Amino acid sequence: MGRSLLGIEDLDRAEIERILDRAVAFQPHGGPNFAKVNTCTGMMVVNAFFENSTRTRSSFEIAAHRLGADTLSITAAGSSVAKGESLVDTLNTLAAMRPSVIVMRHQASGAPHFLARHLSTPIINAGDGTHEHPTQALLDARTILDRLGRLEGLRVAIIGDIQHSRVARSNVFLLSKFGASVVLCGPPTLLPREMAQLAPGVELEYDMRRAVRDANVIMMLRVQLERIHEPPMQAGEYFRFYGLRQEHVELAHPDVIVMHPGPMNRGREISSEVADSQRSMILNQVENGVPVRMAVLERTLLW
Amino acid sequence: MVKKLLIRNGRVICPASGIDSVADVLIEDGRVAAVGEQLSAPGAETLDAAGLVVAPGFIDIHVHLREPGFTHAETIATGSRAAAAGGFTTVCCMPNTNPVNDSATVTAYIVEKARREAVVHVFPIGAITRGSEGEELAAIGSMVAAGAVAISDDGRPVMNARVMRRAMETARVLDIPVIQHCEDLHLSAGGDMHECADSVRLGLRGIPAAAEDVMVARDLLLAELTGARYHVAHISTKNAVAMVAWARRQGLPVTCEATPHHIALDTGQMRPYDSNFKMKPPLRGPEHVEAVIQGIVSGAVDCLATDHAPHAGDDKMQEFERCPFGIIGLETALGVALEVLVHSGRISLNRLVALFTSEPARVIGWKGDQARGALKPGYSGDVTIFHPEYPWTYDVKNSFSKSSNTPFNGRTFRGGPIVTIVSGEIVWKAPGF
């Protein structure tokens, strides 16, 4: 039975490196296509997405197909959950159909952990509430490595709605394991002081100019209005104080790269000038999603 | 013919009477008749309690029996049997049923249903406000006349200070305590666990300790204003404990209770996303847990109460963010309390017995025919016999409760209930005794 991937926090550095190294083999390497390998032929990947997602679900589907696996996608609206069936019963039903792995996104933090206690089918967390998004952190790490060649010693500024970001948590866990220093920056309403205790090497900064100074990586996050019950600050003020503009990029390290996990709101958290610049790795991140998820699926199905 | 029960040779601990010695206890016709050495009672049924502690029947002033309305999770019958198995002879049930116990009709229903089906004494707690909605006072006088012994909107706080003031004024005249679920709903909104580094790490929304503290602070001022007997339910923060102690030093009739789970568990012991660790108030950090224990040691905390909150499997078998708050606790209360408080050397066995007997009785203020919480002649003939040392493992599959939501399943305890006697009748015995 394969191994679940529930979060980055529980993975050790060697295992992360193994995934990242394997992903290189699946990259297009300048060509038009990802490598098609059929190492997982006959296996069934169930994509259970209980929360809306286009890029992550597509990325997992493509990854599974490239590995030769069959896929089945279910969404909340189309599942029995919408008819009132409990999550456990829905997943038990699916598990009885003997999938090789369940890739799961859910709006509740810990939902995959909850299911992993009840199901024997391995589960890959494709984002759980405001907790973790492990494959995003892995593809972000792959993207940084591709461009900068290392993680150790980098200064990474993660800016925006930290409190509600599973991407931020997974990246903090991963980058910390590799000896990067992480600066978390956002309005105080979206950056709890306890975030400093997430992992070694994490510092908090409420001033964006100080956060980006000498940064090797600037990672922008979306304000997750759907999870926020009161506005953290007025929209215009948010962009003024926490929106990434060219003036910030100029304060950073000369080779700085700019990242965003998407979906991106231009003019709210990032200016178009920066989003479309040579510094922007946003599309590289999306591209790296497929090889990294191929490596993750392989890890679960074959390793 | 008068029915007699003679409990012989036990270590009788009755804090209210100052007794702690090997003695006999005689119960006649449902009431305590005598406590002394070598009592003679011809024709009495006898029970040998040598090597065991014989205490007044335990009282839990904070349970949820879920009837009427939620009988899939618990009933008065099943809840009372779980109480008996935990050594409790008297329980007070909170009004958050369906319908809410906010009228004499519902109070009378519970009283009558308990009379017919419960194996322990059950006293209803009436709602403070209609529907526990916090807006308009419930029929408090009528509920008290029908048998309610206190008022509370437990499960929810009374957010409106003016309404709380009027409730306290009414309660003062009726000489009943007002029991508050201390939680500022604006501060706690959406929260699932204690706000701390763990909540941030797990991506769960936090409930700050201040949500409890600000409500306690407000209510203490209202208690001073009105002179009411005010009781903080399930206290869980260091500031709340300090404020209650302060109020008492000012001479206010203020009391509070702690639950076994809030002194036995902290956020670090939670199994992440396991709904059996989701309760309100949430499990706090170690500094709060220590403050509550210290409050018990110092006397700032008056009594223990379980907040037994059954939820059926389906309700709790959900994602952590979606499942309801609360755990069952009647059957594990003594084992947990012995472990955390007595075996650790924090308090004496005598004090522990007081926390389960005379102290909760004092909080409610039972008098006359209802007097309980002590082995005094004329008091209700309720006795809890327990072993302070024997090892046993809690298996929730054997629970009398209809629900199994507990973080203590599989835990081994040192010491627990052996025999539970209600009005002179043995209602429960530990297997093997």
Interface residues (C-beta under 8 A of the other chain):
Chain A: E9 S86 L87 V88 H106 A108 S109 G110 A111 H113 F114 R117 D128 G129 T130 H131 E132 Q163 R166 R169 P192 E194 M195 Q197 L198 H229
Chain B: A189 G190 E195 C196 A197 S199 V200 R201 L202 G203 L204 R205 G206 P272 Y273 D274 D314 M317 Q318 E319 F320 E321 R322
